[in-house]
C-alpha cells in the first residue's frame, strides 16, 4: 500500500508528472473525459514533490498517527523519538505538544539530534577507518529510495551508516535497553519507507508527521498536561535538518578542507546523480561524500510539515538559534567554538567510545527490477510516434511539457511503458481537433452543396405542391358548393314534404266532409224510399179505387199508374243512389287509409330529411374547416419551402 495517494480532486493536469523525479511513479489513467493521475506505490519514493505541485489538493499522504493514538489508548508502552526539526518548527509549542503526548501515555522522549551526533561520528569513523570516500549520504529516505529503484549501480556508494533516526533508535534499544515500541515525530513522509524496510528489522513502529500529529492534537485537545522536554543532551546534530547540516557537522569536526558536496532539491538532486553517476562510481571522485537531501530547504520544510506550505522564515530563524546554542562556549560542550576541529572530534570519539560501529551499519535493497522502466528500440519508438501521429521531426520535438514530460521522446517512452497514453498529448488532441475541423468544413461544404441542390428540388416540388393545393382548394370549394346546394335541396324536399303532409291533412278533412255529405244523402235516400213506398201504396190504393169506380175512375187510374211508376222509379233511383253511396264510402275509406299511410311515410321522410339537413349542415361546416386547415397547411408549407 502506497504512502501517497490520489483523491477525487484530481483533474489530470499533469503537474504531478512534471514534478515527480521517479519515472513511472505517476500513471495517467484514461477516462471517458480526460484522465486522472494515479500513484504507483512500487515506484513512488514519497518525496512529496507532487503534493507541492498540485494546486487542486488532489494528493494526500498517510502516516501512523491514527494507529499510534489507538495503540496508546489500548495501553501500549510507547516512547517517542523527536526529529530535530520539530523544535525549529514549533519553538513555542514544543514542550506543550510533548506534554500532551505524555498525558496521553507516552513513556519517554528522546531527541534524534542525539542520533544525528551518533550518525556524524559513524560517518567519520567509517570513512576514515574503511577508506570509504566519495560516497552518498543516506539520512534522506527519498534519496535512498530513488537510488534503490533507478540507480542501483550507485548502491555500493550509499553510506552504509544508518540515518540519525535509526542511529537514535538503535541506541535507545540496545544501549539504553528501552523495551517500548518507538514512534518517530517526523518532518518526512518517506521515513515510513525507511521504518518499514526489512533491513531495519522493525526497530521503529510509527512514523508521526508533524502536520498530522499537530492537527490531531488540535482537533483532540488534551487538558491537564504538564510541559515536557526531551531527555538526552545533544550537540550540533540539531542542525541536520538544515540544507548542508551534515556537511557543516563534518566541517566543524574535520575542518573546511574536507570536501563535502552539498546537493538538494527534488529535481536538481536526482538530475545531479544521473548526470554524474559514472564519476560517482569511480574511485577518483574527489569528495569526502555527497551531502544529499531531497528537499530544497532541507528537512526543516519536509513534506510532512505545516511550514512547507508557507516556507515560514521563523522556522529557519529558530534553527539558527539552535545552531548558535549548540556551539556555545561552555567547558563541557565538545562542540564549543573555542575548541579546534581536532579536539572536537576527539571529544566526540570519547563520548561514543563505548559504541560499536557495526551496530549502526545497514544494508540496501536493489528494487530496480520491480521498477524497471523499459527503453524502447528505435523501431518500437517509431511505432509509438506513428500512433501519436508525430510523423515529422518537428512534431517529435515540440517539447511543450504539457503532458508532464520535458520532451516528446520522454512522453513516447512513457506511453511505451504503459504509464501514459496518447490522448494526454495536447498536440495529438489539437491535431485531431484540426483534422476534425477540416473534416467538418468539408462536410459543411458538402452539406451546402446538397442544400443548394435540395433548394432546386424543393423549388420544383414547391410548384407541384402549390398546383396540387390549388386543385385541392378548388375541389374543396366545389364540394363545399355541392354540399351547400345539397343542403338547400334537402331543405326544399323537407319543405315540400311538409306541404305534402299538409295536403294529406286537407284531403283527410275533405274526405271526412264528403263522408258527412254521403251520410246525409243516405238519410235523404231513406226518406225518398219511404215516400216512394208510401206513394206506391197510395197509387195501388188509387188503382183499386179507380177500378171500383169503373168508367168514372179510368182517368184517375191512369194517374195512379203514373204515380206508381214515379214511385218505383224514385225507389230505383234511391236504391241506385244508396248503392253508389256505398261505393263512394268504400272509396273514401280506402282513400282515408291511403292518406294515413301517406302521412306516415311523409312523417318518416320528414325525419330523414331533417337528419339529412343536419348532416348536410355539419358536412358544410366540416368542409369549411377543411378549407381553413388546407389554407393553413398551404401557408406553412409555402413558408417551409421558402426557407
C-alpha positions in Angstrom: 0.0 0.0 0.0 1.5 3.4 -1.0 2.0 6.4 1.2 1.0 9.0 -1.4 -2.5 8.7 -2.9 -4.7 10.5 -5.5 -8.1 11.7 -4.2 -11.2 12.7 -6.0 -9.9 16.3 -6.6 -7.7 15.2 -9.5 -8.3 16.9 -12.8 -5.5 15.3 -14.7 -3.4 18.5 -15.1 -0.1 16.5 -15.3 1.8 18.8 -12.9 2.5 15.9 -10.6 4.2 14.1 -13.5 6.5 17.0 -14.2 7.3 17.4 -10.5 8.0 13.8 -9.8 11.6 12.6 -10.1 10.7 8.9 -10.1 10.0 7.6 -13.6 6.7 5.8 -13.8 5.5 6.7 -10.3 2.7 8.7 -11.8 0.4 6.8 -14.1 -2.1 8.6 -16.4 -5.4 6.7 -16.4 -7.5 7.5 -19.4 -11.2 8.1 -18.7 -14.2 9.0 -20.8 -13.4 12.7 -20.4 -9.7 13.4 -19.8 -7.6 11.4 -17.3 -6.6 11.2 -13.7 -3.1 10.6 -12.4 -2.7 7.6 -10.0 0.4 6.8 -7.9 2.3 3.6 -8.4 3.3 2.7 -4.9 6.2 0.5 -6.0 7.9 3.3 -7.9 6.9 6.2 -5.6 9.8 7.4 -3.3 7.4 9.6 -1.2 9.4 12.7 -1.9 6.3 14.9 -1.6 7.0 16.8 -4.8 3.6 16.0 -6.3 1.9 17.3 -3.2 3.7 20.6 -3.5 2.9 20.8 -7.2 -0.8 20.0 -7.1 -3.0 23.1 -6.9 -6.1 21.1 -6.6 -5.2 19.3 -3.3 -5.6 16.0 -5.2 -2.6 14.4 -3.5 -2.5 13.3 0.1 -0.3 11.0 2.2 -0.7 8.5 5.0 1.3 8.1 8.2 0.8 6.3 11.5 -0.7 9.0 13.7 -4.2 7.3 14.0 -2.7 3.9 14.7 -0.3 5.4 17.2 -3.2 7.1 19.1 -5.3 3.9 19.1 -2.4 1.9 20.5 -1.8 4.5 23.2 -5.5 4.2 24.2 -5.1 0.4 24.4 -2.2 0.9 26.9 0.7 0.1 24.6 4.0 1.1 26.0 5.5 3.6 23.6 8.4 6.0 23.7 8.9 8.8 21.2 11.9 9.9 19.1 11.8 13.5 18.0 13.2 14.9 14.8 15.5 17.9 15.3 13.2 20.0 13.0 10.3 19.7 15.4 11.8 22.2 17.8 12.6 24.6 15.0 9.0 24.3 13.6 7.3 24.7 17.0 9.7 26.6 19.2 6.8 28.0 21.3 4.6 24.9 21.4 7.3 22.2 21.6 7.0 21.5 25.3 3.2 21.8 25.1 2.9 19.1 22.5 5.3 16.8 24.3 3.3 17.4 27.5 0.1 16.5 25.7 1.6 13.2 24.4 2.9 12.5 27.9 -0.6 12.9 29.3 -1.9 10.6 26.6 0.5 7.9 27.8 3.9 8.3 26.0 6.7 6.9 28.2 9.9 8.7 27.2 11.0 11.4 24.8 14.4 11.3 23.1 15.6 13.9 20.6 17.1 12.5 17.4 19.6 15.4 17.5 21.5 12.9 19.7 21.1 10.3 17.0 22.5 12.8 14.5 25.6 13.2 16.7 26.0 9.4 16.5 25.4 9.5 12.7 28.2 12.1 12.3 30.5 10.0 14.5 29.7 6.9 12.4 30.3 8.7 9.1 33.7 10.0 10.0 34.7 6.7 11.6 33.5 4.6 8.7 35.1 6.9 6.1 38.5 7.1 7.8 38.7 3.5 9.0 37.4 1.8 5.9 38.6 4.4 3.3 35.1 4.9 2.1 35.5 8.2 0.1 33.2 9.7 -2.5 30.0 8.1 -1.1 26.5 9.4 -0.9 24.9 10.3 2.5 21.7 8.5 3.3 19.8 10.4 6.1 17.2 11.2 3.4 15.0 8.1 2.7 13.7 9.6 -0.6 17.3 9.7 -1.9 17.8 6.1 -0.8 14.5 5.1 -2.4 15.5 6.7 -5.7 18.9 5.0 -5.9 17.4 1.6 -4.9 14.8 2.0 -7.7 16.5 3.8 -10.5 20.3 3.9 -9.9 21.1 0.5 -8.4 24.7 0.8 -9.7 25.2 3.5 -7.0 24.0 1.3 -4.1 27.7 0.5 -3.2 28.3 4.2 -2.9 25.5 4.8 -0.4 26.9 5.4 3.0 26.2 2.2 5.0 25.9 4.1 8.3 22.3 4.4 9.5 20.4 7.7 9.4 20.1 9.9 12.6 16.6 8.4 13.2 17.9 4.8 13.1 21.1 5.6 15.0 19.0 7.1 17.8 16.5 4.2 17.8 19.3 1.6 17.8 21.0 3.4 20.7 17.7 3.6 22.6 17.0 -0.1 22.1 20.5 -1.6 22.5 22.3 0.8 24.8 19.5 2.3 26.8 17.6 -1.0 26.8 14.3 0.7 26.4 11.7 -2.1 25.7 9.0 0.2 24.5 7.7 0.5 21.0 9.2 3.5 19.3 7.5 6.3 17.4 9.3 8.9 15.4 7.9 12.5 15.2 9.0 13.3 11.6 9.0 16.0 9.0 9.2 13.4 6.3 6.6 11.2 4.6 9.3 8.8 3.2 10.6 8.0 6.7 7.8 5.4 6.8 9.5 3.5 4.0 12.8 3.5 6.0 10.9 2.4 9.1 9.2 -0.5 7.2 12.4 -1.5 5.4 13.1 -5.2 6.3 16.8 -4.2 6.6 16.0 -2.1 9.6 14.3 -5.0 11.4 11.3 -3.2 12.8 13.2 -1.2 15.4 10.7 1.7 15.0 6.9 1.1 14.7 5.3 4.5 13.9 6.0 7.5 11.7 4.2 10.6 13.0 4.5 13.5 10.6 4.5 17.0 12.1 1.4 18.1 10.2 -0.8 15.1 11.0 0.3 14.9 14.7 -0.3 18.6 15.4 -3.6 18.5 13.6 -4.7 15.6 15.8 -3.7 17.3 19.0 -5.5 20.5 17.9 -8.6 18.5 16.9 -8.5 16.5 20.1 -7.2 18.9 22.8 -5.6 17.4 25.9 -6.2 19.1 29.3 -4.3 18.8 32.5 -0.9 18.2 30.8 2.5 19.4 32.1 5.0 20.9 29.7 7.7 18.4 28.9 11.0 18.3 27.1 13.3 15.6 25.7 15.7 13.7 27.9 19.2 13.4 26.3 21.5 16.3 25.7 22.8 16.7 22.1 25.3 18.6 20.1 25.5 20.0 16.6 23.4 17.1 15.3 20.5 19.5 15.9 21.2 21.3 12.7 20.9 18.3 10.5 17.5 19.5 9.2 19.2 22.5 7.5 20.4 22.2 3.9 24.0 21.1 4.3 23.5 20.3 8.0 25.5 17.1 7.8 28.3 18.9 5.8 28.5 21.6 8.5 28.8 19.0 11.2 31.8 17.3 9.3 33.4 20.7 8.7 33.1 21.5 12.5 34.9 18.3 13.3 37.4 17.9 10.4 37.8 21.5 9.2 36.7 23.1 6.0 39.4 21.5 4.0 37.3 18.4 4.0 35.5 18.4 0.6 31.8 17.7 1.0 29.5 18.2 -2.0 26.2 19.6 -0.8 23.2 18.8 -3.1 19.5 19.1 -2.5 16.2 19.7 -4.5 13.6 17.3 -5.8 14.8 17.5 -9.4 18.2 19.0 -9.1 19.3 16.3 -6.7 18.3 13.4 -8.9 19.5 15.0 -12.1 22.8 15.5 -10.5 23.1 11.8 -9.6 22.0 10.7 -13.1 24.4 13.1 -14.7 27.4 12.2 -12.5 26.7 8.5 -11.8 29.8 7.4 -13.7 32.0 9.8 -11.8 30.5 8.9 -8.5 31.1 5.2 -9.2 34.8 5.8 -9.9 37.4 5.8 -7.2 38.7 9.2 -8.3 35.6 11.1 -7.2 37.2 13.9 -5.2 34.7 14.5 -2.4 34.6 13.0 1.1 31.0 12.4 0.4 27.8 14.0 -1.1 25.5 15.5 1.4 22.3 14.7 -0.4 18.8 15.8 0.6 15.6 15.5 -1.4 14.0 18.8 -0.1 15.4 22.1 -1.4 15.1 23.7 2.0 16.2 20.6 3.9 14.2 18.7 6.5 13.1 21.9 8.1 10.4 22.2 5.5 9.9 18.5 4.8 6.7 17.3 3.1 5.2 16.2 6.4 5.5 19.8 7.9 3.0 22.6 8.1 5.7 25.1 7.4 6.4 23.7 3.9 3.2 25.3 2.6 4.2 28.8 3.8 8.0 28.5 4.0 7.7 30.3 7.3 11.0 32.2 7.8 10.6 31.8 11.6 11.5 28.1 11.2 14.8 28.9 9.7 15.5 31.6 12.3 14.7 29.1 15.0 17.3 26.6 13.7 19.9 29.3 13.5 19.3 29.9 17.2 19.6 26.2 17.9 22.8 26.1 15.9 24.3 29.0 18.0 23.3 27.3 21.2 24.9 24.1 20.1 28.3 25.9 19.7 28.2 27.8 23.0 31.5 28.1 24.8 30.9 26.0 27.9 33.6 23.8 29.2 31.6 20.6 28.9 30.5 21.2 25.3 32.5 19.1 22.9 31.1 21.3 20.1 32.4 24.6 21.6 33.7 27.3 19.3 36.9 27.6 21.4 37.9 24.1 20.5 39.8 23.2 17.4 38.1 20.7 15.0 40.6 18.0 16.1 39.7 18.5 19.8 36.0 18.5 19.0 36.4 15.2 17.1 38.4 13.8 20.0 35.7 14.7 22.4 33.1 13.2 20.1 35.0 9.9 19.8 35.4 9.9 23.6 31.7 10.4 24.1 30.8 7.4 21.8 33.8 5.2 22.7 31.5 2.5 24.0 29.6 2.2 20.8 30.2 -0.5 18.3 30.1 1.0 14.8 28.8 -2.3 13.4 25.6 -1.8 15.3 24.9 1.2 13.2 25.7 -0.2 9.7 22.9 -1.0 7.4 22.2 -2.7 4.0 20.2 -1.7 1.0 17.9 -3.5 -1.5 18.1 -3.3 -5.2 14.5 -2.6 -6.2 15.2 -1.7 -9.8 13.8 -5.0 -11.2 10.3 -4.2 -9.9 10.6 -0.6 -11.0 12.1 -1.3 -14.4 11.5 1.4 -17.0 12.0 -0.3 -20.4 14.0 1.5 -23.1 12.2 1.1 -26.4 14.2 0.2 -29.6 14.2 2.7 -32.4 11.5 0.6 -34.2 9.3 0.5 -31.1 9.7 4.2 -30.5 8.9 4.8 -34.2 5.7 2.8 -33.8 4.6 4.9 -30.8 5.3 8.1 -32.7 3.3 6.9 -35.6 0.4 6.1 -33.3 0.7 9.6 -31.9 0.6 11.0 -35.5 4.0 12.5 -34.9 5.2 11.8 -38.4 7.8 14.6 -38.7 10.9 15.6 -36.8 9.3 18.9 -35.9 6.3 17.2 -34.4 8.6 14.9 -32.4 10.5 17.9 -30.9 7.7 20.2 -29.8 8.7 19.5 -26.2 5.9 21.7 -24.7 5.9 19.8 -21.4 2.0 19.9 -21.2 2.0 16.1 -20.8 4.3 16.4 -17.7 7.4 15.3 -19.5 10.2 17.6 -20.7 10.4 16.2 -24.2 8.2 14.4 -26.7 10.6 11.5 -26.6 10.1 11.1 -22.8 6.3 11.1 -23.4 6.7 8.5 -26.1 8.7 6.3 -23.8 6.1 6.7 -21.0 3.4 5.5 -23.5 5.7 2.6 -24.4 6.0 1.7 -20.7 2.2 1.9 -20.2 2.2 4.8 -17.7 0.7 7.3 -20.1 -1.5 7.5 -23.2 -1.5 9.5 -26.5 -4.7 11.4 -25.6 -2.7 13.1 -22.8 -0.6 14.8 -25.5 -2.2 18.2 -26.1 -0.7 18.4 -29.6 -2.2 15.0 -30.5 -5.6 16.3 -29.4 -5.0 19.6 -31.1 -4.1 18.0 -34.4 -7.1 15.7 -34.2 -9.2 18.7 -33.5 -7.8 20.5 -36.6 -8.4 17.4 -38.6 -11.9 17.2 -37.3 -12.3 20.9 -38.1 -11.2 20.3 -41.7 -13.5 17.3 -41.9 -16.4 19.4 -40.6 -15.6 22.2 -43.0 -15.5 19.7 -45.9 -18.7 18.2 -44.7 -20.2 21.7 -44.3 -19.3 22.4 -48.0 -20.9 19.2 -49.0 -23.9 20.0 -46.9 -24.1 23.4 -48.5 -23.9 21.9 -52.0 -26.5 19.4 -51.1 -28.6 22.2 -49.6 -28.4 24.1 -52.9 -29.4 21.0 -54.8 -32.2 20.4 -52.4 -33.4 24.0 -52.8 -33.6 23.5 -56.5 -35.5 20.2 -55.9 -37.7 21.9 -53.3 -38.4 24.8 -55.7 -39.6 22.2 -58.3 -41.6 20.4 -55.6 -43.0 23.7 -54.4 -44.6 24.5 -57.7 -46.1 21.0 -57.9 -47.3 21.2 -54.3 -48.8 24.7 -55.0 -50.6 23.3 -58.1 -51.9 20.4 -56.0 -53.1 22.7 -53.4 -54.8 24.9 -55.9 -56.6 21.8 -57.2 -57.3 20.7 -53.7 -58.7 24.1 -52.8 -60.8 24.1 -56.0 -62.1 20.6 -55.2 -62.9 21.6 -51.6 -64.7 24.7 -53.0 -66.7 22.5 -55.4 -67.5 20.0 -52.6 -68.5 22.9 -50.4 -70.7 24.4 -53.1 -72.3 21.0 -53.8 -72.7 20.3 -50.1 -74.3 23.7 -49.7 -76.7 23.1 -52.7 -77.5 19.6 -51.3 -78.3 21.4 -48.0 -80.6 23.7 -49.9 -82.2 20.8 -51.9 -82.7 18.8 -48.8 -84.3 21.7 -47.1 -86.5 22.2 -50.2 -87.5 18.5 -50.0 -88.2 18.9 -46.3 -90.4 21.9 -47.0 -92.2 20.2 -50.0 -92.9 17.1 -47.8 -94.3 19.5 -45.3 -96.7 20.7 -48.0 -97.5 17.1 -48.9 -98.2 16.4 -45.3 -100.4 19.5 -45.2 -102.2 18.3 -48.4 -102.7 14.9 -46.8 -104.3 16.6 -43.8 -106.5 18.7 -46.0 -107.5 15.7 -48.1 -108.5 13.8 -44.9 -110.6 16.8 -43.9 -112.3 16.9 -47.4 -113.0 13.2 -47.4 -114.4 13.5 -43.9 -116.7 16.2 -45.2 -117.8 14.1 -48.2 -118.4 11.3 -45.8 -120.7 13.5 -43.8 -122.5 14.6 -47.0 -122.9 11.0 -48.1 -124.3 10.1 -44.7 -126.8 13.0 -45.2 -127.6 11.7 -48.6 -128.2 8.2 -47.2 -130.7 9.8 -44.8 -132.4 11.6 -47.8 -132.5 8.4 -49.9 -134.0 6.6 -47.0 -136.7 9.4 -46.8 -137.2 9.1 -50.7 -137.6 5.3 -50.4 -140.0 5.7 -47.6 -142.1 8.3 -49.6 -141.8 6.2 -52.7 -143.2 3.2 -50.7 -146.0 5.3 -49.4 -146.6 6.8 -52.8 -146.6 3.3 -54.4 -149.0 2.2 -51.7 -151.2 5.2 -52.4 -151.0 4.6 -56.2 -152.0 1.0 -55.5 -154.9 2.1 -53.4 -155.9 4.7 -56.1 -155.8 2.0 -58.8 -158.1 -0.2 -56.6 -160.4 2.7 -56.1 -160.3 3.6 -59.8 -161.2 0.0 -60.7 -164.1 0.2 -58.3 -165.2 3.4 -59.9 -165.4 1.8 -63.2 -165.6 4.1 -66.2 -165.6 7.1 -64.0 -162.3 6.1 -62.4 -160.3 5.4 -65.6 -158.6 8.8 -65.7 -157.7 8.6 -62.1 -156.4 5.0 -62.8 -154.0 6.4 -65.4 -152.8 9.0 -62.9 -152.4 6.3 -60.2 -150.3 4.2 -62.6 -148.1 7.2 -63.4 -147.7 7.9 -59.7 -146.8 4.2 -59.2 -144.3 4.3 -62.0 -142.9 7.5 -60.5 -142.7 5.9 -57.0 -141.0 2.9 -58.4 -138.6 5.0 -60.3 -137.9 7.1 -57.2 -137.2 3.9 -55.3 -135.0 2.6 -58.0 -133.1 5.9 -58.2 -132.8 5.9 -54.4 -131.6 2.4 -54.4 -129.0 3.2 -57.1 -128.0 6.3 -55.1 -127.5 4.1 -52.0 -125.5 1.7 -54.0 -123.3 4.5 -55.4 -123.1 6.0 -52.0 -121.8 2.7 -50.6 -119.2 2.5 -53.4 -118.2 6.1 -52.7 -117.9 5.3 -49.0 -115.7 2.3 -49.7 -113.6 4.5 -51.9 -113.4 7.3 -49.3 -112.4 4.7 -46.6 -109.7 3.4 -49.0 -108.5 7.0 -49.6 -108.5 7.7 -45.9 -106.4 4.6 -45.2 -104.0 5.5 -48.0 -103.9 9.1 -46.8 -102.9 7.9 -43.3 -100.2 5.7 -44.9 -99.1 8.7 -46.8 -98.9 10.7 -43.6 -96.8 8.0 -42.0 -94.5 8.0 -45.0 -94.3 11.8 -45.0 -93.5 11.8 -41.3 -90.7 9.3 -41.8 -89.4 11.2 -44.9 -89.6 14.4 -42.8 -87.5 12.8 -40.0 -84.9 11.6 -42.5 -85.0 14.9 -44.4 -84.5 16.7 -41.0 -81.5 14.4 -40.2 -80.2 14.9 -43.8 -80.4 18.6 -43.4 -78.5 18.4 -40.1 -75.9 16.1 -41.6 -75.6 18.4 -44.7 -75.1 21.4 -42.4 -72.4 19.5 -40.5 -70.8 18.4 -43.7 -70.8 22.0 -44.9 -69.2 23.1 -41.6 -66.6 20.3 -41.8 -65.8 21.3 -45.4 -65.3 24.9 -44.2 -62.9 23.6 -41.5 -61.1 21.6 -44.2 -60.8 24.7 -46.3 -59.3 26.6 -43.4 -56.9 23.8 -42.5 -55.9 23.4 -46.1 -55.1 27.1 -46.3 -53.0 26.9 -43.1 -51.1 23.8 -44.3 -50.6 25.6 -47.6 -49.2 28.7 -45.9 -47.0 26.7 -43.6 -45.6 24.6 -46.4 -45.0 27.6 -48.5 -43.1 29.2 -45.6 -41.0 26.0 -45.2 -40.3 25.8 -48.9 -39.2 29.4 -48.9 -36.8 28.7 -46.1 
